[in-house]
Amino acid sequence: MNRLQKILIGLAVVVVIGLVGQADFKHEQVMSKEYRDNVCGGYWPDYQHLKPSCKSKGTIPTFTSG
């Protein structure tokens, strides 16, 4: 395997890791919104003790520390 092939494989690995990380981040945002919506809607108890702010209806859930 020559040097160019090693560089291309390295770049491909970096790109794949970046794509997987981005997908994981998006999934976490969706799950956070789902948690807030269900806790604020009274469907779930706040079992994670995050105390979500049920006043805001934006796309990014807000939580208070406590």
Secondary structure, DSSP 4 states (H G I P E B T S, - for coil): --HHHHHHHHHHHHHHHHHHHHHHHHHHHHHHHHHHHHHHTTSS--TT---B-SS--SSS--B---
